[in-house]
Amino acid sequence: MKRLLLILPLAIQLGCGSVKEAKTTNTQLLKDVEILSSDEYEGRKSGTKGSELSRAYLVKRLKEIGVAAHPSLGAYEQNFEIKGRNSVTKGVNLIAYVKGKSDDVIVVSAHYDHVGIIKDEVYNGADDNASGVGALLSYAKYFKDHQPNNTIIFALFDAEEMGLQGAKAFVANPPVTLDKIKLNINMDMISHNDKGELYVVGTFKYPQLKQYITTTNPNIKLLLGHDDPKLGHDDWTNQSDQGAFNAKNIPFLYFGVEDHKDYHKATDEFKNINQTFYTNAVGAIQEVIINIDKQRDIQSIFKENLQMKKQ
């Protein structure tokens, strides 16, 4: 009985510590989204002052977390050109990484840009896509504290709203050779759903990933779909940054919600996201990433696909 009495206080302390840690993580998560989707950042349109301000904030956060810039870049910034019909705009991706136990790479991505100011209204893009950015920062912190099996590159893409330009620039000039990138996990709009439903896109093409898409949280539903080419516009395979990876035949999973009343409107503000759903979604996606990272040889997951292509 004495031994049991000694163990129970320790268990209570550990449990309280876990709850406190989770609460702190969620507080920072929501703070990141609220700040990035405030009027100060002017809708984060590529090539604007708002975009520059958001990058400064994100670089500060990456430094606070303690994740390094990838050594092949020498800095967080990856510059590229956004070519319009009659103009060229400077685009800037932000790239950080956590060294894993192997050199195989999982790219975890989210775009930080939005559509800016339209007719004197700030389109703050809380769900699209400050939500994905907040999640990425949360995962960077987690894996900085818990070394992954696979090296994880955290990619904050610019100019998604201009045709996935940042992601395309990344795969055209990656910090590692493309054959090292085994999987892209992309997040775009993960905070605005009142039914507890988060879609996971990619298992139509890569059914082997289905077994890893699980969560211990009963309050969120991870739904497969929106990735059958027969669905036409409802096929989301190439509708966010994962499309640039798919074009290079790099396996992917994309997490997102269905369109809602605030999509690409000035009402996509922090006050209109569902905070409980969002924190649940972020936790569920982290579980999926951990499930996949447990596979030290991610390439082995897709052997069946590779064999089918050879036949």
LINDA-V127595 format. One record per helix or strand of 2 or more residues. SS is the DSSP state (H for helix, E for strand). FROM is the first residue (numbers start at 1). TO is the last residue. Records with the same first field share a line. If there is no record, write none. Layout:
SS=FROM-TO ; FROM-TO
This chain:
H=2-36 ; 39-44 ; 49-65 ; 126-145 ; 160-162 ; 165-172 ; 178-180 ; 207-212 ; 229-234 ; 242-246 ; 270-272 ; 275-293 ; 298-310
E=68-69 ; 77-83 ; 88-98 ; 102-111 ; 116-118 ; 121-123 ; 150-157 ; 181-187 ; 197-201 ; 221-224 ; 252-256
